[in-house]
Amino acid sequence: EGPTRFEGIEVSNHLSCNPKALREGYMTALENFLADLRHGCARDAIDYALIRTSDSLDAALAAFLCRRVSNTRMN
């Protein structure tokens, strides 16, 4: 798998890069961002829940609220 050329649709720019390397860099940046977000939330006592777009929103929200109620009762 070699370089791939990505064409801009709004401007006439293009970018040639290795998709595998691009993905690796993106995933590293995303992991760092999420770690910083989790640490910031923990530092400021903010509830944090990672919900994926493939997760059912109602089930994820119900689980989050149950955990929050449970934690509130313990305090």
C-alpha positions, 0 to 999 in steps of 0.5 A: 500500500503506497501513497494515496492522493486525496483531492480537496472538494472545496478548493483545488488542494490535494494531499498525498500521504500513506493512509496507514501512517495517517491513521496511526497518527490520527489514532495517537492524537485521538488517544491523547485527546481522550486521556487529557479529557478523562484526566480533566474530568477526574480533576474537576469531579465531572462525570465522564462516559465514552459513548460510541456512535454505534452504541444505543443512545438510550441504553448508554444514557440509562447506564450513565444515569444509573451509575451517577445515581449509584455514586450519589447515594454512596456519597 
